[in-house]
Amino acid sequence: MNKDVFLLFFNAILSVVLAAIIVYRILKKEYKPKIKELEKKAKG
């Protein structure tokens, strides 16, 4: 396998994973109060 191709592939995967983690953390921070509110409604 060509070294450059592997490097490109690895870089692409790393970028996708990083982006996913960042998006997940932002969404979790934004929607945490709403999620807790919905859980209260479900229990009540």
NULOLO-587181 format. One record per atom (N, C-alpha, C, CB): residue number from 0; residue in one letter; chain; x negated, y negated, z. Coordinates in Angstrom, 3 decimals, padded with zeros to 6 digits. Each point is the difference from the previous one (the first is absolute). Glycine has a CB too. Example, Ala and Ser with C-alpha at 12.3 -4.5 7.8 and 13.67 -1.06 7.14 Angstrom:
<nodes>
0  a  A  -013.190  005.690  007.800
0  a  A  000.890  -001.190  000.000
0  a  A  -000.900  -001.200  000.000
0  a  A  001.892  001.173  001.246
1  s  A  -001.542  -002.223  -001.966
1  s  A  -000.820  -001.190  000.060
1  s  A  000.770  -001.090  000.730
1  s  A  -001.184  000.628  -002.145
</nodes>
This chain:
<nodes>
0  m  A  -000.844  001.200  000.000
0  m  A  000.844  -001.200  000.000
0  m  A  -000.884  -001.256  000.000
0  m  A  001.842  001.254  001.236
1  n  A  -001.436  -002.212  -002.027
1  n  A  -000.759  -001.236  -000.113
1  n  A  000.107  -000.813  001.292
1  n  A  000.387  -000.014  -002.492
2  k  A  -001.523  -000.493  002.926
2  k  A  -000.064  -000.743  001.264
2  k  A  000.855  -001.275  -000.046
2  k  A  -002.313  000.914  000.371
3  d  A  002.258  -001.615  -001.505
3  d  A  000.757  -001.248  -000.150
3  d  A  001.506  000.244  000.051
3  d  A  -001.873  -000.930  -001.365
4  v  A  002.310  002.005  000.734
4  v  A  001.425  000.344  -000.010
4  v  A  000.471  000.305  001.424
4  v  A  -000.204  000.911  -002.358
5  f  A  -000.608  -000.163  003.092
5  f  A  000.331  000.342  001.384
5  f  A  000.086  -001.252  000.858
5  f  A  -001.125  002.219  -000.278
6  l  A  000.180  -003.139  000.085
6  l  A  -000.033  -001.246  000.765
6  l  A  001.261  -000.828  -000.276
6  l  A  -002.531  000.013  -000.073
7  l  A  002.920  -000.078  -001.199
7  l  A  001.193  -000.740  -000.390
7  l  A  001.246  000.607  000.633
7  l  A  -001.107  -000.633  -002.156
8  f  A  001.193  001.955  002.103
8  f  A  001.133  000.742  000.552
8  f  A  000.094  -000.212  001.506
8  f  A  -000.220  001.712  -001.825
9  f  A  -000.918  -001.606  002.509
9  f  A  -000.075  -000.180  001.450
9  f  A  000.411  -001.421  000.381
9  f  A  -001.835  001.724  000.131
10  n  A  001.365  -002.689  -000.902
10  n  A  000.316  -001.410  000.242
10  n  A  001.501  -000.247  -000.144
10  n  A  -002.287  -000.657  -000.829
11  a  A  002.899  001.255  -000.175
11  a  A  001.438  -000.162  -000.234
11  a  A  000.805  000.580  001.162
11  a  A  -000.393  000.097  -002.484
12  i  A  000.012  001.103  002.939
12  i  A  000.704  000.644  001.116
12  i  A  -000.140  -000.841  001.260
12  i  A  -000.404  002.269  -001.015
13  l  A  -000.807  -002.759  001.281
13  l  A  -000.265  -000.822  001.178
13  l  A  000.853  -001.271  -000.017
13  l  A  -002.345  000.909  000.090
14  s  A  002.445  -001.531  -001.258
14  s  A  000.800  -001.222  -000.135
14  s  A  001.473  000.272  000.286
14  s  A  -001.633  -000.864  -001.693
15  v  A  002.146  001.971  001.148
15  v  A  001.407  000.363  000.201
15  v  A  000.276  000.276  001.477
15  v  A  000.094  000.960  -002.331
16  v  A  -000.976  -000.212  002.969
16  v  A  000.171  000.334  001.421
16  v  A  -000.038  -001.258  000.850
16  v  A  -001.050  002.243  -000.385
17  l  A  000.093  -003.107  000.114
17  l  A  -000.115  -001.261  000.749
17  l  A  001.251  -000.853  -000.163
17  l  A  -002.483  000.065  -000.300
18  a  A  002.954  -000.195  -000.931
18  a  A  001.196  -000.791  -000.275
18  a  A  001.212  000.585  000.742
18  a  A  -000.939  -000.640  -002.266
19  a  A  001.064  001.969  002.258
19  a  A  001.122  000.662  000.666
19  a  A  -000.027  -000.261  001.505
19  a  A  -000.003  001.772  -001.779
20  i  A  -001.184  -001.688  002.373
20  i  A  -000.131  -000.241  001.443
20  i  A  000.369  -001.438  000.339
20  i  A  -001.804  001.742  000.135
21  i  A  001.331  -002.690  -000.940
21  i  A  000.292  -001.413  000.250
21  i  A  001.497  -000.267  -000.107
21  i  A  -002.269  -000.627  -000.880
22  v  A  002.890  001.130  -000.174
22  v  A  001.443  -000.188  -000.199
22  v  A  000.786  000.620  001.152
22  v  A  -000.336  -000.002  -002.496
23  y  A  -000.059  001.221  002.899
23  y  A  000.678  000.696  001.100
23  y  A  -000.069  -000.807  001.286
23  y  A  -000.548  002.190  -001.066
24  r  A  -000.631  -002.726  001.370
24  r  A  -000.171  -000.764  001.237
24  r  A  000.811  -001.286  -000.024
24  r  A  -002.286  000.964  000.251
25  i  A  002.319  -001.646  -001.396
25  i  A  000.775  -001.240  -000.126
25  i  A  001.489  000.300  000.164
25  i  A  -001.759  -000.984  -001.536
26  l  A  002.245  002.020  000.853
26  l  A  001.417  000.349  000.085
26  l  A  000.386  000.393  001.422
26  l  A  -000.058  000.747  -002.389
27  k  A  -000.806  000.020  003.043
27  k  A  000.275  000.437  001.363
27  k  A  000.111  -001.204  000.933
27  k  A  -001.209  002.165  -000.442
28  k  A  000.316  -003.135  000.259
28  k  A  -000.002  -001.205  000.824
28  k  A  001.254  -000.839  -000.261
28  k  A  -002.518  000.006  -000.011
29  e  A  002.907  -000.101  -001.260
29  e  A  001.152  -000.819  -000.377
29  e  A  001.321  000.611  000.464
29  e  A  -001.293  -000.804  -001.969
30  y  A  001.410  002.110  001.859
30  y  A  001.302  000.634  000.204
30  y  A  000.163  000.705  001.340
30  y  A  000.076  000.272  -002.423
31  k  A  -001.075  -000.372  003.300
31  k  A  000.092  000.675  001.292
31  k  A  001.229  -000.455  000.807
31  k  A  -002.502  000.202  -000.003
32  p  A  002.772  -001.509  000.110
32  p  A  001.199  -000.427  000.749
32  p  A  001.296  000.527  -000.614
32  p  A  -001.240  -002.049  000.679
33  k  A  001.311  002.059  -002.008
33  k  A  001.198  000.491  -000.683
33  k  A  000.197  001.491  000.228
33  k  A  -000.282  -001.781  -001.724
34  i  A  -000.816  002.528  001.705
34  i  A  000.080  001.449  000.223
34  i  A  000.497  000.282  001.416
34  i  A  -001.880  000.389  -001.648
35  k  A  001.362  -001.122  002.627
35  k  A  000.441  000.197  001.387
35  k  A  001.477  -000.355  000.149
35  k  A  -002.329  -000.497  000.819
36  e  A  002.750  -000.548  -001.506
36  e  A  001.410  -000.414  000.037
36  e  A  000.905  001.096  -000.556
36  e  A  -000.705  -002.400  -000.242
37  l  A  000.287  002.986  -000.865
37  l  A  000.779  001.090  -000.614
37  l  A  000.040  001.232  000.902
37  l  A  -000.632  -000.855  -002.273
38  e  A  -000.486  001.131  002.944
38  e  A  -000.035  001.146  000.926
38  e  A  000.953  -000.212  001.166
38  e  A  -002.382  000.440  -000.639
39  k  A  002.460  -001.670  001.126
39  k  A  000.940  -000.324  001.094
39  k  A  001.443  000.229  -000.445
39  k  A  -001.627  -001.701  000.908
40  k  A  001.927  001.256  -002.130
40  k  A  001.357  000.170  -000.542
40  k  A  000.339  001.480  -000.160
40  k  A  -000.203  -002.204  -001.197
41  a  A  -000.774  002.986  000.777
41  a  A  000.209  001.431  -000.204
41  a  A  000.271  000.703  001.335
41  a  A  -001.494  -000.075  -002.033
42  k  A  000.758  -000.316  003.059
42  k  A  000.171  000.612  001.317
42  k  A  001.293  -000.484  000.675
42  k  A  -002.507  000.167  000.217
43  g  A  002.775  -001.470  -000.373
43  g  A  001.178  -000.586  000.650
43  g  A  001.263  000.390  -000.719
43  g  A  -001.376  -001.904  000.778
</nodes>
